[in-house]
Amino acid sequence: MKKKRDLYFIGIGPGDPELLTLKAVRLIKECDVLFFPAGKKTKGDSIALKIVGDIIDIDKKQISFLHFPMVKGAEKIVSAAEPSAEVIDKELSEDKTGVFITVGCSTIYSTAGNLFVTLKNKDINIHFIPGISSINATASAAGFPLVYSEEKLAVLPATYSRDRIESCIDDFETVVLMKVHSSIEIIRELLDKKDFLNTSFLVERATTGEEKVLCMSDIPEGYKPHYMSSLLIKKKYGE
Amino acid sequence: MKKKRDLYFIGIGPGDPELLTLKAVRLIKECDVLFFPAGKKTKGDSIALKIVGDIIDIDKKQISFLHFPMVKGAEKIVSAAEPSAEVIDKELSEDKTGVFITVGCSTIYSTAGNLFVTLKNKDINIHFIPGISSINATASAAGFPLVYSEEKLAVLPATYSRDRIESCIDDFETVVLMKVHSSIEIIRELLDKKDFLNTSFLVERATTGEEKVLCMSDIPEGYKPHYMSSLLIKKKYGE
């Protein structure tokens, strides 16, 4: 019987190298093969490479860069990740341990989720190692709790329809919108209508040296947020 | 002018001492005063004390145990935390740095949220340092992503009304119910009606040595979950 190999999906946090967990550091050091998501021509996400490069000598590790084409819809996303799953299956030879690096948390909107469906049918032991997600980092950057007491939290991509976002704002005390950079004008208009501009915060590149926290009421029209941005909508702020 | 003092709300993760961040470890070592939430007669949460005790010599640190009475409703929760806020204000004398320890993430259903409202009006610089929350830990323990692609996530206390929980299950691909131990029978009946028993997982004491992951379809009637339990409801599992 073929021996099962171990693959760790590791979240390395939102950008601050100090937000890595002790477990992530240990597994990155101990593993035999490191897998990085990467652009078609680039060698991996620069943030991820920099963070991991502070922990280990990248040149002395077996590294594999995996490209994930940008497509929409769960089925297409899974299909597009199949070639990367094949590379992992091939490179993770028997008795080897692999680490797949993801920025943020490996359980939340991570490329690990795209690979998981294909990999779970192979003889690989999959382990999700959680990291600090940009959701938590967005609240800590804005400087207040995400939820407390009996509050409810909704997390959704900002690319959703305006109506669905509106219904979440109506039903939940806290809403976090991910990937907000391309929908900022629609969201602003919605928050204005609901009178929540003053209690909504755009957080760009949370926890990195370039972090920006902007109250939605202060953002000039036509503002283009960084692509690593989340929006934290609170109905009440600090009351 | 009185100098502002620094207080760090630090999430130490869900239980596994390896899930502390490097930042949490550094700040716990460096701070002058450590604050722990504690029972009325006990000396702090045993998990938190054990995790922090592995990092520093507790006996050599200035430590303050703070009691938070169990009450319901945001206003009462804030009032009940006022005496603890006063203790922090008093013990954190000028030029001192304090760390308030919370299990999980300091931004999510943490006692830090109860203190925050009172403390923000005092001359204290408040910093939320995110930790691994039990939400992410629940998904990693169950062994699959919380959300990927265009999925939406709802997080809410299981003590909500059955109707509101049902409407979340209808609208969201993934629902995480916190503090599920006292509502397990109502939730089970709801999941049965919706035919989601097979894709819902009760996770007790995630990431600790006593972690248990139970599919809801396998749980016997009358089962009493540990109080540190979350329920992960997925509409589809690994498809």
Contacts between the chains, C-beta under 8 A, distances in Angstrom:
chain1	res1	chain2	res2	distance
A	11	B	136	7.8
A	13	B	21	7.2
A	16	B	23	7.0
A	17	B	22	7.5
A	18	B	21	6.5
A	18	B	22	4.7
A	18	B	23	3.8
A	18	B	26	6.9
A	19	B	21	5.0
A	19	B	22	7.4
A	19	B	23	5.8
A	19	B	130	7.1
A	20	B	21	6.5
A	20	B	22	5.7
A	21	B	13	7.2
A	21	B	18	6.5
A	21	B	19	5.0
A	21	B	20	6.5
A	21	B	21	5.6
A	21	B	22	7.8
A	21	B	132	6.6
A	22	B	17	7.6
A	22	B	18	4.7
A	22	B	19	7.4
A	22	B	20	5.7
A	22	B	21	7.8
A	22	B	22	7.1
A	22	B	25	7.2
A	23	B	16	7.0
A	23	B	18	3.8
A	23	B	19	5.9
A	25	B	22	7.2
A	26	B	18	6.9
A	72	B	150	7.6
A	73	B	149	7.0
A	73	B	150	7.4
A	74	B	148	7.4
A	74	B	149	4.2
A	74	B	150	7.1
A	74	B	151	7.7
A	77	B	148	7.3
A	77	B	149	5.0
A	105	B	132	7.9
A	105	B	136	5.0
A	105	B	146	8.0
A	106	B	140	7.3
A	106	B	145	7.6
A	107	B	136	5.2
A	107	B	139	4.1
A	107	B	140	5.7
A	107	B	144	7.9
A	107	B	145	5.1
A	107	B	146	4.3
A	107	B	147	7.8
A	108	B	136	6.9
A	108	B	145	7.4
A	108	B	146	5.4
A	108	B	147	5.9
A	108	B	153	7.7
A	109	B	147	5.9
A	109	B	148	6.2
A	110	B	145	6.7
A	110	B	148	7.0
A	112	B	145	6.5
A	113	B	145	3.6
A	113	B	147	7.4
A	113	B	148	2.7
A	113	B	149	7.2
A	114	B	148	6.2
A	114	B	149	7.5
A	116	B	144	6.4
A	116	B	145	6.0
A	116	B	148	7.7
A	116	B	238	6.9
A	117	B	238	5.8
A	117	B	239	7.0
A	120	B	238	5.8
A	126	B	143	6.7
A	127	B	140	7.6
A	127	B	143	7.8
A	128	B	139	6.6
A	128	B	140	3.8
A	128	B	143	6.5
A	128	B	144	7.3
A	128	B	145	7.2
A	129	B	140	6.5
A	130	B	19	7.1
A	130	B	132	4.9
A	130	B	136	3.8
A	130	B	137	5.6
A	130	B	139	7.4
A	130	B	140	4.7
A	131	B	132	7.3
A	131	B	136	7.7
A	132	B	21	6.6
A	132	B	105	7.9
A	132	B	130	4.9
A	132	B	131	7.3
A	132	B	132	6.8
A	133	B	136	6.4
A	136	B	11	7.8
A	136	B	105	5.0
A	136	B	107	5.1
A	136	B	108	6.8
A	136	B	130	3.8
A	136	B	131	7.7
A	136	B	133	6.4
A	137	B	130	5.6
A	139	B	107	4.1
A	139	B	128	6.6
A	139	B	130	7.4
A	140	B	106	7.3
A	140	B	107	5.7
A	140	B	127	7.6
A	140	B	128	3.8
A	140	B	129	6.5
A	140	B	130	4.7
A	143	B	126	6.7
A	143	B	127	7.8
A	143	B	128	6.5
A	144	B	107	8.0
A	144	B	116	6.4
A	144	B	128	7.3
A	145	B	106	7.6
A	145	B	107	5.1
A	145	B	108	7.4
A	145	B	110	6.7
A	145	B	112	6.5
A	145	B	113	3.6
A	145	B	116	6.0
A	145	B	128	7.1
A	146	B	105	8.0
A	146	B	107	4.3
A	146	B	108	5.4
A	147	B	107	7.8
A	147	B	108	5.9
A	147	B	109	5.9
A	147	B	113	7.4
A	147	B	155	7.1
A	148	B	74	7.4
A	148	B	77	7.3
A	148	B	109	6.2
A	148	B	110	7.0
A	148	B	113	2.7
A	148	B	114	6.3
A	148	B	116	7.7
A	149	B	73	7.0
A	149	B	74	4.2
A	149	B	77	5.0
A	149	B	113	7.1
A	149	B	114	7.5
A	150	B	72	7.6
A	150	B	73	7.4
A	150	B	74	7.0
A	150	B	157	5.6
A	150	B	159	7.2
A	150	B	160	7.6
A	151	B	74	7.7
A	152	B	154	6.9
A	152	B	155	6.9
A	152	B	156	4.1
A	152	B	157	7.7
A	152	B	160	7.4
A	152	B	168	7.9
A	153	B	108	7.7
A	153	B	154	7.2
A	153	B	155	4.2
A	153	B	156	7.2
A	154	B	152	6.9
A	154	B	153	7.2
A	154	B	154	5.4
A	154	B	155	7.8
A	154	B	172	7.5
A	155	B	147	7.1
A	155	B	152	6.9
A	155	B	153	4.2
A	155	B	154	7.8
A	155	B	155	7.5
A	156	B	152	4.1
A	156	B	153	7.2
A	157	B	150	5.6
A	157	B	152	7.7
A	159	B	150	7.1
A	160	B	150	7.6
A	160	B	152	7.4
A	167	B	171	7.7
A	168	B	152	7.9
A	171	B	167	7.7
A	172	B	154	7.5
A	238	B	116	6.9
A	238	B	117	5.9
A	238	B	120	5.8
A	239	B	117	7.0
